[in-house]
Amino acid sequence: MSSPNRDAYVEKMKIQLDELNENMNKLETKAQEVKDDVRHAYQEEMRKLRHESKLAGAKFDELKVSTEETWDAMVAEMEKVRDAFTHSFHYFKSQL
């Protein structure tokens, strides 16, 4: 059985990942509007962002089914993956 704190954390992380993915999709649309000479570089960055999104989603799925014994370790791993995704997103956004 899950605790209220665990449920709240899972919901908070879901919201954060959903927002990152939504913002990533908006950036992808914006990146399509750039000049041809830089579009390839932006497409490569979007490929990396999509990969990080998939990693974050997979880690989130693991987090949701983690046991009480592995919860703390999974939270730490989830936050590292989320932070990497967030950092990559902000870097890419700053390049547009």
Biopython code that builds the backbone (N, CA, C, O; Angstrom):
import numpy as np
from Bio.PDB.StructureBuilder import StructureBuilder

atoms = [
    (1, "MET", "N", (0.848, -1.192, 0.000)),
    (1, "MET", "CA", (0.000, 0.000, 0.000)),
    (1, "MET", "C", (0.887, 1.245, 0.000)),
    (1, "MET", "O", (1.909, 1.280, 0.684)),
    (2, "SER", "N", (0.507, 2.244, -0.748)),
    (2, "SER", "CA", (1.332, 3.438, -0.835)),
    (2, "SER", "C", (0.896, 4.483, 0.181)),
    (2, "SER", "O", (-0.257, 4.535, 0.607)),
    (3, "SER", "N", (1.860, 5.307, 0.548)),
    (3, "SER", "CA", (1.590, 6.352, 1.525)),
    (3, "SER", "C", (1.139, 7.623, 0.818)),
    (3, "SER", "O", (1.365, 7.784, -0.381)),
    (4, "PRO", "N", (0.496, 8.530, 1.566)),
    (4, "PRO", "CA", (0.092, 9.808, 0.952)),
    (4, "PRO", "C", (1.297, 10.588, 0.411)),
    (4, "PRO", "O", (1.197, 11.238, -0.630)),
    (5, "ASN", "N", (2.446, 10.526, 1.122)),
    (5, "ASN", "CA", (3.635, 11.233, 0.647)),
    (5, "ASN", "C", (4.127, 10.647, -0.669)),
    (5, "ASN", "O", (4.520, 11.378, -1.578)),
    (6, "ARG", "N", (4.103, 9.336, -0.760)),
    (6, "ARG", "CA", (4.536, 8.668, -1.989)),
    (6, "ARG", "C", (3.596, 9.042, -3.133)),
    (6, "ARG", "O", (4.049, 9.397, -4.221)),
    (7, "ASP", "N", (2.300, 8.964, -2.890)),
    (7, "ASP", "CA", (1.319, 9.319, -3.918)),
    (7, "ASP", "C", (1.497, 10.762, -4.370)),
    (7, "ASP", "O", (1.426, 11.057, -5.563)),
    (8, "ALA", "N", (1.727, 11.655, -3.421)),
    (8, "ALA", "CA", (1.918, 13.074, -3.751)),
    (8, "ALA", "C", (3.180, 13.266, -4.587)),
    (8, "ALA", "O", (3.184, 14.044, -5.541)),
    (9, "TYR", "N", (4.247, 12.560, -4.229)),
    (9, "TYR", "CA", (5.488, 12.679, -4.979)),
    (9, "TYR", "C", (5.307, 12.178, -6.410)),
    (9, "TYR", "O", (5.736, 12.829, -7.362)),
    (10, "VAL", "N", (4.671, 11.023, -6.554)),
    (10, "VAL", "CA", (4.439, 10.452, -7.886)),
    (10, "VAL", "C", (3.612, 11.423, -8.728)),
    (10, "VAL", "O", (3.919, 11.643, -9.900)),
    (11, "GLU", "N", (2.576, 11.997, -8.146)),
    (11, "GLU", "CA", (1.731, 12.947, -8.881)),
    (11, "GLU", "C", (2.522, 14.198, -9.261)),
    (11, "GLU", "O", (2.396, 14.695, -10.380)),
    (12, "LYS", "N", (3.330, 14.705, -8.339)),
    (12, "LYS", "CA", (4.147, 15.897, -8.601)),
    (12, "LYS", "C", (5.135, 15.616, -9.741)),
    (12, "LYS", "O", (5.312, 16.446, -10.633)),
    (13, "MET", "N", (5.775, 14.446, -9.706)),
    (13, "MET", "CA", (6.738, 14.094, -10.747)),
    (13, "MET", "C", (6.029, 13.932, -12.086)),
    (13, "MET", "O", (6.565, 14.351, -13.112)),
    (14, "LYS", "N", (4.851, 13.343, -12.104)),
    (14, "LYS", "CA", (4.077, 13.182, -13.337)),
    (14, "LYS", "C", (3.780, 14.544, -13.943)),
    (14, "LYS", "O", (3.934, 14.735, -15.149)),
    (15, "ILE", "N", (3.357, 15.487, -13.120)),
    (15, "ILE", "CA", (3.050, 16.839, -13.600)),
    (15, "ILE", "C", (4.302, 17.487, -14.189)),
    (15, "ILE", "O", (4.241, 18.098, -15.256)),
    (16, "GLN", "N", (5.435, 17.355, -13.499)),
    (16, "GLN", "CA", (6.678, 17.957, -13.991)),
    (16, "GLN", "C", (7.092, 17.357, -15.331)),
    (16, "GLN", "O", (7.476, 18.086, -16.245)),
    (17, "LEU", "N", (7.016, 16.042, -15.449)),
    (17, "LEU", "CA", (7.395, 15.393, -16.710)),
    (17, "LEU", "C", (6.425, 15.753, -17.826)),
    (17, "LEU", "O", (6.843, 15.985, -18.960)),
    (18, "ASP", "N", (5.137, 15.800, -17.516)),
    (18, "ASP", "CA", (4.143, 16.197, -18.521)),
    (18, "ASP", "C", (4.415, 17.609, -19.019)),
    (18, "ASP", "O", (4.342, 17.869, -20.220)),
    (19, "GLU", "N", (4.728, 18.523, -18.105)),
    (19, "GLU", "CA", (5.022, 19.907, -18.497)),
    (19, "GLU", "C", (6.271, 19.980, -19.362)),
    (19, "GLU", "O", (6.299, 20.698, -20.362)),
    (20, "LEU", "N", (7.309, 19.234, -18.974)),
    (20, "LEU", "CA", (8.531, 19.226, -19.785)),
    (20, "LEU", "C", (8.252, 18.700, -21.186)),
    (20, "LEU", "O", (8.725, 19.265, -22.172)),
    (21, "ASN", "N", (7.492, 17.630, -21.270)),
    (21, "ASN", "CA", (7.176, 17.070, -22.591)),
    (21, "ASN", "C", (6.331, 18.023, -23.425)),
    (21, "ASN", "O", (6.545, 18.152, -24.630)),
    (22, "GLU", "N", (5.381, 18.684, -22.795)),
    (22, "GLU", "CA", (4.559, 19.663, -23.519)),
    (22, "GLU", "C", (5.422, 20.811, -24.029)),
    (22, "GLU", "O", (5.287, 21.228, -25.179)),
    (23, "ASN", "N", (6.307, 21.322, -23.176)),
    (23, "ASN", "CA", (7.187, 22.413, -23.587)),
    (23, "ASN", "C", (8.174, 21.959, -24.656)),
    (23, "ASN", "O", (8.527, 22.732, -25.547)),
    (24, "MET", "N", (8.622, 20.697, -24.567)),
    (24, "MET", "CA", (9.520, 20.155, -25.580)),
    (24, "MET", "C", (8.809, 20.133, -26.934)),
    (24, "MET", "O", (9.409, 20.475, -27.952)),
    (25, "ASN", "N", (7.550, 19.737, -26.951)),
    (25, "ASN", "CA", (6.793, 19.715, -28.204)),
    (25, "ASN", "C", (6.642, 21.109, -28.788)),
    (25, "ASN", "O", (6.714, 21.287, -30.004)),
    (26, "LYS", "N", (6.433, 22.101, -27.925)),
    (26, "LYS", "CA", (6.342, 23.484, -28.405)),
    (26, "LYS", "C", (7.665, 23.939, -29.005)),
    (26, "LYS", "O", (7.689, 24.612, -30.035)),
    (27, "LEU", "N", (8.782, 23.563, -28.347)),
    (27, "LEU", "CA", (10.094, 23.927, -28.879)),
    (27, "LEU", "C", (10.355, 23.254, -30.219)),
    (27, "LEU", "O", (10.955, 23.844, -31.117)),
    (28, "GLU", "N", (9.899, 22.017, -30.340)),
    (28, "GLU", "CA", (10.099, 21.305, -31.592)),
    (28, "GLU", "C", (9.395, 22.036, -32.736)),
    (28, "GLU", "O", (9.932, 22.132, -33.840)),
    (29, "THR", "N", (8.214, 22.542, -32.474)),
    (29, "THR", "CA", (7.482, 23.316, -33.476)),
    (29, "THR", "C", (8.262, 24.581, -33.832)),
    (29, "THR", "O", (8.396, 24.933, -35.004)),
    (30, "LYS", "N", (8.769, 25.251, -32.815)),
    (30, "LYS", "CA", (9.546, 26.469, -33.041)),
    (30, "LYS", "C", (10.829, 26.165, -33.814)),
    (30, "LYS", "O", (11.239, 26.944, -34.674)),
    (31, "ALA", "N", (11.458, 25.036, -33.508)),
    (31, "ALA", "CA", (12.702, 24.663, -34.184)),
    (31, "ALA", "C", (12.476, 24.391, -35.665)),
    (31, "ALA", "O", (13.391, 24.557, -36.471)),
    (32, "GLN", "N", (11.270, 23.977, -36.030)),
    (32, "GLN", "CA", (10.966, 23.716, -37.437)),
    (32, "GLN", "C", (10.926, 25.005, -38.251)),
    (32, "GLN", "O", (11.010, 24.970, -39.479)),
    (33, "GLU", "N", (10.800, 26.131, -37.576)),
    (33, "GLU", "CA", (10.681, 27.414, -38.263)),
    (33, "GLU", "C", (12.025, 28.085, -38.519)),
    (33, "GLU", "O", (12.070, 29.149, -39.137)),
    (34, "VAL", "N", (13.119, 27.486, -38.059)),
    (34, "VAL", "CA", (14.430, 28.106, -38.226)),
    (34, "VAL", "C", (14.952, 27.889, -39.639)),
    (34, "VAL", "O", (14.418, 27.082, -40.400)),
    (35, "LYS", "N", (15.981, 28.610, -39.967)),
    (35, "LYS", "CA", (16.568, 28.507, -41.302)),
    (35, "LYS", "C", (17.150, 27.112, -41.522)),
    (35, "LYS", "O", (17.533, 26.414, -40.583)),
    (36, "ASP", "N", (17.199, 26.739, -42.790)),
    (36, "ASP", "CA", (17.673, 25.399, -43.152)),
    (36, "ASP", "C", (19.067, 25.092, -42.621)),
    (36, "ASP", "O", (19.341, 23.955, -42.237)),
    (37, "ASP", "N", (19.951, 26.083, -42.594)),
    (37, "ASP", "CA", (21.334, 25.813, -42.219)),
    (37, "ASP", "C", (21.487, 25.424, -40.743)),
    (37, "ASP", "O", (22.465, 24.764, -40.389)),
    (38, "VAL", "N", (20.566, 25.808, -39.896)),
    (38, "VAL", "CA", (20.651, 25.419, -38.474)),
    (38, "VAL", "C", (19.604, 24.368, -38.094)),
    (38, "VAL", "O", (19.631, 23.829, -36.987)),
    (39, "ARG", "N", (18.706, 24.089, -38.999)),
    (39, "ARG", "CA", (17.646, 23.122, -38.696)),
    (39, "ARG", "C", (18.219, 21.753, -38.344)),
    (39, "ARG", "O", (17.726, 21.099, -37.425)),
    (40, "HIS", "N", (19.248, 21.310, -39.056)),
    (40, "HIS", "CA", (19.833, 19.993, -38.786)),
    (40, "HIS", "C", (20.359, 19.909, -37.348)),
    (40, "HIS", "O", (20.136, 18.914, -36.659)),
    (41, "ALA", "N", (21.050, 20.947, -36.904)),
    (41, "ALA", "CA", (21.573, 20.948, -35.529)),
    (41, "ALA", "C", (20.425, 20.906, -34.526)),
    (41, "ALA", "O", (20.508, 20.202, -33.520)),
    (42, "TYR", "N", (19.378, 21.638, -34.786)),
    (42, "TYR", "CA", (18.222, 21.632, -33.886)),
    (42, "TYR", "C", (17.524, 20.279, -33.886)),
    (42, "TYR", "O", (17.050, 19.819, -32.848)),
    (43, "GLN", "N", (17.463, 19.647, -35.047)),
    (43, "GLN", "CA", (16.840, 18.326, -35.110)),
    (43, "GLN", "C", (17.635, 17.322, -34.279)),
    (43, "GLN", "O", (17.054, 16.458, -33.622)),
    (44, "GLU", "N", (18.951, 17.434, -34.308)),
    (44, "GLU", "CA", (19.799, 16.549, -33.502)),
    (44, "GLU", "C", (19.555, 16.802, -32.010)),
    (44, "GLU", "O", (19.471, 15.857, -31.226)),
    (45, "GLU", "N", (19.443, 18.059, -31.623)),
    (45, "GLU", "CA", (19.158, 18.379, -30.219)),
    (45, "GLU", "C", (17.779, 17.859, -29.813)),
    (45, "GLU", "O", (17.604, 17.376, -28.694)),
    (46, "MET", "N", (16.807, 17.957, -30.712)),
    (46, "MET", "CA", (15.471, 17.429, -30.405)),
    (46, "MET", "C", (15.514, 15.910, -30.258)),
    (46, "MET", "O", (14.800, 15.350, -29.427)),
    (47, "ARG", "N", (16.338, 15.244, -31.049)),
    (47, "ARG", "CA", (16.488, 13.798, -30.924)),
    (47, "ARG", "C", (17.006, 13.453, -29.531)),
    (47, "ARG", "O", (16.533, 12.509, -28.899)),
    (48, "LYS", "N", (17.983, 14.228, -29.059)),
    (48, "LYS", "CA", (18.530, 14.007, -27.718)),
    (48, "LYS", "C", (17.468, 14.267, -26.647)),
    (48, "LYS", "O", (17.357, 13.515, -25.679)),
    (49, "LEU", "N", (16.695, 15.329, -26.827)),
    (49, "LEU", "CA", (15.632, 15.635, -25.859)),
    (49, "LEU", "C", (14.579, 14.531, -25.818)),
    (49, "LEU", "O", (14.128, 14.141, -24.741)),
    (50, "ARG", "N", (14.193, 14.034, -26.972)),
    (50, "ARG", "CA", (13.216, 12.943, -26.999)),
    (50, "ARG", "C", (13.756, 11.704, -26.299)),
    (50, "ARG", "O", (13.014, 10.997, -25.617)),
    (51, "HIS", "N", (15.067, 11.440, -26.470)),
    (51, "HIS", "CA", (15.694, 10.306, -25.796)),
    (51, "HIS", "C", (15.642, 10.497, -24.274)),
    (51, "HIS", "O", (15.307, 9.570, -23.536)),
    (52, "GLU", "N", (15.972, 11.691, -23.822)),
    (52, "GLU", "CA", (15.920, 11.964, -22.382)),
    (52, "GLU", "C", (14.488, 11.872, -21.857)),
    (52, "GLU", "O", (14.263, 11.437, -20.727)),
    (53, "SER", "N", (13.535, 12.278, -22.668)),
    (53, "SER", "CA", (12.135, 12.154, -22.280)),
    (53, "SER", "C", (11.761, 10.686, -22.087)),
    (53, "SER", "O", (11.073, 10.333, -21.129)),
    (54, "LYS", "N", (12.219, 9.838, -23.003)),
    (54, "LYS", "CA", (11.935, 8.406, -22.890)),
    (54, "LYS", "C", (12.590, 7.820, -21.640)),
    (54, "LYS", "O", (11.985, 7.010, -20.938)),
    (55, "LEU", "N", (13.829, 8.232, -21.366)),
    (55, "LEU", "CA", (14.508, 7.757, -20.164)),
    (55, "LEU", "C", (13.746, 8.173, -18.909)),
    (55, "LEU", "O", (13.568, 7.380, -17.984)),
    (56, "ALA", "N", (13.304, 9.419, -18.893)),
    (56, "ALA", "CA", (12.548, 9.914, -17.737)),
    (56, "ALA", "C", (11.237, 9.157, -17.588)),
    (56, "ALA", "O", (10.841, 8.821, -16.472)),
    (57, "GLY", "N", (10.570, 8.890, -18.681)),
    (57, "GLY", "CA", (9.321, 8.139, -18.627)),
    (57, "GLY", "C", (9.524, 6.728, -18.118)),
    (57, "GLY", "O", (8.729, 6.228, -17.323)),
    (58, "ALA", "N", (10.592, 6.081, -18.576)),
    (58, "ALA", "CA", (10.894, 4.716, -18.122)),
    (58, "ALA", "C", (11.233, 4.708, -16.636)),
    (58, "ALA", "O", (10.785, 3.832, -15.896)),
    (59, "LYS", "N", (12.025, 5.683, -16.203)),
    (59, "LYS", "CA", (12.391, 5.760, -14.787)),
    (59, "LYS", "C", (11.149, 6.052, -13.948)),
    (59, "LYS", "O", (11.012, 5.533, -12.840)),
    (60, "PHE", "N", (10.252, 6.873, -14.466)),
    (60, "PHE", "CA", (9.010, 7.171, -13.754)),
    (60, "PHE", "C", (8.172, 5.913, -13.596)),
    (60, "PHE", "O", (7.585, 5.683, -12.539)),
    (61, "ASP", "N", (8.113, 5.097, -14.643)),
    (61, "ASP", "CA", (7.373, 3.836, -14.555)),
    (61, "ASP", "C", (7.977, 2.927, -13.483)),
    (61, "ASP", "O", (7.248, 2.273, -12.737)),
    (62, "GLU", "N", (9.316, 2.888, -13.410)),
    (62, "GLU", "CA", (9.985, 2.108, -12.370)),
    (62, "GLU", "C", (9.658, 2.656, -10.985)),
    (62, "GLU", "O", (9.412, 1.897, -10.048)),
    (63, "LEU", "N", (9.659, 3.974, -10.866)),
    (63, "LEU", "CA", (9.371, 4.619, -9.589)),
    (63, "LEU", "C", (7.986, 4.230, -9.083)),
    (63, "LEU", "O", (7.810, 3.934, -7.901)),
    (64, "LYS", "N", (7.009, 4.233, -9.980)),
    (64, "LYS", "CA", (5.631, 3.952, -9.583)),
    (64, "LYS", "C", (5.465, 2.550, -9.006)),
    (64, "LYS", "O", (4.603, 2.332, -8.154)),
    (65, "VAL", "N", (6.267, 1.613, -9.453)),
    (65, "VAL", "CA", (6.113, 0.238, -8.983)),
    (65, "VAL", "C", (7.210, -0.174, -8.000)),
    (65, "VAL", "O", (7.313, -1.346, -7.638)),
    (66, "SER", "N", (8.023, 0.783, -7.570)),
    (66, "SER", "CA", (9.107, 0.449, -6.647)),
    (66, "SER", "C", (8.548, 0.004, -5.298)),
    (66, "SER", "O", (7.454, 0.391, -4.888)),
    (67, "THR", "N", (9.323, -0.802, -4.647)),
    (67, "THR", "CA", (8.928, -1.287, -3.323)),
    (67, "THR", "C", (9.318, -0.268, -2.270)),
    (67, "THR", "O", (10.059, 0.677, -2.545)),
    (68, "GLU", "N", (8.821, -0.466, -1.086)),
    (68, "GLU", "CA", (9.163, 0.431, 0.012)),
    (68, "GLU", "C", (10.673, 0.427, 0.258)),
    (68, "GLU", "O", (11.258, 1.452, 0.610)),
    (69, "GLU", "N", (11.294, -0.741, 0.067)),
    (69, "GLU", "CA", (12.742, -0.870, 0.297)),
    (69, "GLU", "C", (13.566, -0.112, -0.752)),
    (69, "GLU", "O", (14.662, 0.364, -0.457)),
    (70, "THR", "N", (13.039, -0.003, -1.965)),
    (70, "THR", "CA", (13.805, 0.655, -3.023)),
    (70, "THR", "C", (13.336, 2.085, -3.295)),
    (70, "THR", "O", (13.902, 2.764, -4.152)),
    (71, "TRP", "N", (12.330, 2.541, -2.591)),
    (71, "TRP", "CA", (11.729, 3.851, -2.856)),
    (71, "TRP", "C", (12.741, 4.988, -2.822)),
    (71, "TRP", "O", (12.821, 5.767, -3.772)),
    (72, "ASP", "N", (13.511, 5.096, -1.751)),
    (72, "ASP", "CA", (14.444, 6.224, -1.614)),
    (72, "ASP", "C", (15.467, 6.246, -2.751)),
    (72, "ASP", "O", (15.773, 7.308, -3.293)),
    (73, "ALA", "N", (15.991, 5.081, -3.108)),
    (73, "ALA", "CA", (16.957, 5.014, -4.207)),
    (73, "ALA", "C", (16.293, 5.406, -5.526)),
    (73, "ALA", "O", (16.894, 6.096, -6.349)),
    (74, "MET", "N", (15.057, 4.966, -5.721)),
    (74, "MET", "CA", (14.346, 5.298, -6.964)),
    (74, "MET", "C", (14.055, 6.796, -7.044)),
    (74, "MET", "O", (14.136, 7.384, -8.122)),
    (75, "VAL", "N", (13.719, 7.410, -5.921)),
    (75, "VAL", "CA", (13.481, 8.855, -5.911)),
    (75, "VAL", "C", (14.753, 9.584, -6.332)),
    (75, "VAL", "O", (14.703, 10.502, -7.151)),
    (76, "ALA", "N", (15.888, 9.180, -5.775)),
    (76, "ALA", "CA", (17.157, 9.828, -6.118)),
    (76, "ALA", "C", (17.465, 9.661, -7.607)),
    (76, "ALA", "O", (17.881, 10.615, -8.265)),
    (77, "GLU", "N", (17.262, 8.454, -8.140)),
    (77, "GLU", "CA", (17.496, 8.216, -9.564)),
    (77, "GLU", "C", (16.529, 9.022, -10.428)),
    (77, "GLU", "O", (16.925, 9.592, -11.444)),
    (78, "MET", "N", (15.271, 9.066, -10.025)),
    (78, "MET", "CA", (14.263, 9.803, -10.784)),
    (78, "MET", "C", (14.620, 11.279, -10.841)),
    (78, "MET", "O", (14.500, 11.910, -11.891)),
    (79, "GLU", "N", (15.050, 11.820, -9.734)),
    (79, "GLU", "CA", (15.396, 13.245, -9.714)),
    (79, "GLU", "C", (16.615, 13.546, -10.575)),
    (79, "GLU", "O", (16.681, 14.607, -11.195)),
    (80, "LYS", "N", (17.579, 12.634, -10.625)),
    (80, "LYS", "CA", (18.740, 12.830, -11.500)),
    (80, "LYS", "C", (18.311, 12.842, -12.960)),
    (80, "LYS", "O", (18.744, 13.697, -13.732)),
    (81, "VAL", "N", (17.456, 11.891, -13.339)),
    (81, "VAL", "CA", (16.988, 11.810, -14.725)),
    (81, "VAL", "C", (16.160, 13.037, -15.072)),
    (81, "VAL", "O", (16.326, 13.620, -16.144)),
    (82, "ARG", "N", (15.264, 13.432, -14.166)),
    (82, "ARG", "CA", (14.438, 14.626, -14.406)),
    (82, "ARG", "C", (15.311, 15.868, -14.531)),
    (82, "ARG", "O", (15.088, 16.703, -15.407)),
    (83, "ASP", "N", (16.313, 15.991, -13.647)),
    (83, "ASP", "CA", (17.194, 17.160, -13.692)),
    (83, "ASP", "C", (17.989, 17.217, -15.000)),
    (83, "ASP", "O", (18.180, 18.295, -15.564)),
    (84, "ALA", "N", (18.450, 16.065, -15.480)),
    (84, "ALA", "CA", (19.184, 16.026, -16.745)),
    (84, "ALA", "C", (18.272, 16.445, -17.899)),
    (84, "ALA", "O", (18.678, 17.209, -18.775)),
    (85, "PHE", "N", (17.051, 15.943, -17.890)),
    (85, "PHE", "CA", (16.073, 16.301, -18.919)),
    (85, "PHE", "C", (15.789, 17.805, -18.863)),
    (85, "PHE", "O", (15.763, 18.473, -19.896)),
    (86, "THR", "N", (15.579, 18.327, -17.673)),
    (86, "THR", "CA", (15.308, 19.756, -17.491)),
    (86, "THR", "C", (16.481, 20.597, -17.982)),
    (86, "THR", "O", (16.287, 21.594, -18.678)),
    (87, "HIS", "N", (17.694, 20.195, -17.621)),
    (87, "HIS", "CA", (18.882, 20.935, -18.040)),
    (87, "HIS", "C", (18.995, 20.942, -19.566)),
    (87, "HIS", "O", (19.233, 21.989, -20.167)),
    (88, "SER", "N", (18.826, 19.785, -20.184)),
    (88, "SER", "CA", (18.910, 19.703, -21.639)),
    (88, "SER", "C", (17.837, 20.556, -22.303)),
    (88, "SER", "O", (18.092, 21.227, -23.303)),
    (89, "PHE", "N", (16.645, 20.524, -21.739)),
    (89, "PHE", "CA", (15.553, 21.330, -22.281)),
    (89, "PHE", "C", (15.906, 22.814, -22.234)),
    (89, "PHE", "O", (15.758, 23.523, -23.229)),
    (90, "HIS", "N", (16.373, 23.281, -21.077)),
    (90, "HIS", "CA", (16.691, 24.705, -20.934)),
    (90, "HIS", "C", (17.862, 25.111, -21.826)),
    (90, "HIS", "O", (17.888, 26.222, -22.354)),
    (91, "TYR", "N", (18.820, 24.219, -21.992)),
    (91, "TYR", "CA", (19.937, 24.526, -22.894)),
    (91, "TYR", "C", (19.427, 24.684, -24.323)),
    (91, "TYR", "O", (19.746, 25.660, -25.003)),
    (92, "PHE", "N", (18.637, 23.723, -24.765)),
    (92, "PHE", "CA", (18.123, 23.780, -26.130)),
    (92, "PHE", "C", (17.266, 25.044, -26.321)),
    (92, "PHE", "O", (17.376, 25.737, -27.333)),
    (93, "LYS", "N", (16.423, 25.322, -25.340)),
    (93, "LYS", "CA", (15.557, 26.503, -25.417)),
    (93, "LYS", "C", (16.402, 27.770, -25.548)),
    (93, "LYS", "O", (16.025, 28.690, -26.274)),
    (94, "SER", "N", (17.535, 27.826, -24.855)),
    (94, "SER", "CA", (18.386, 29.013, -24.913)),
    (94, "SER", "C", (19.061, 29.170, -26.273)),
    (94, "SER", "O", (19.505, 30.263, -26.625)),
    (95, "GLN", "N", (19.138, 28.083, -27.037)),
    (95, "GLN", "CA", (19.781, 28.120, -28.349)),
    (95, "GLN", "C", (18.849, 28.601, -29.450)),
    (95, "GLN", "O", (19.308, 28.964, -30.534)),
    (96, "LEU", "N", (17.548, 28.608, -29.187)),
    (96, "LEU", "CA", (16.580, 29.028, -30.212)),
    (96, "LEU", "C", (16.443, 30.532, -30.268)),
    (96, "LEU", "O", (15.671, 31.052, -31.074)),
]
sb = StructureBuilder()
sb.init_structure("model")
sb.init_model(0)
sb.init_chain("A")
sb.init_seg("    ")
for serial, (resi, resn, name, xyz) in enumerate(atoms, 1):
    if name == "N":
        sb.init_residue(resn, " ", resi, " ")
    sb.init_atom(name, np.array(xyz, "f"), 0.0, 1.0, " ", f" {name:<3s}", serial, name[0])
structure = sb.get_structure()
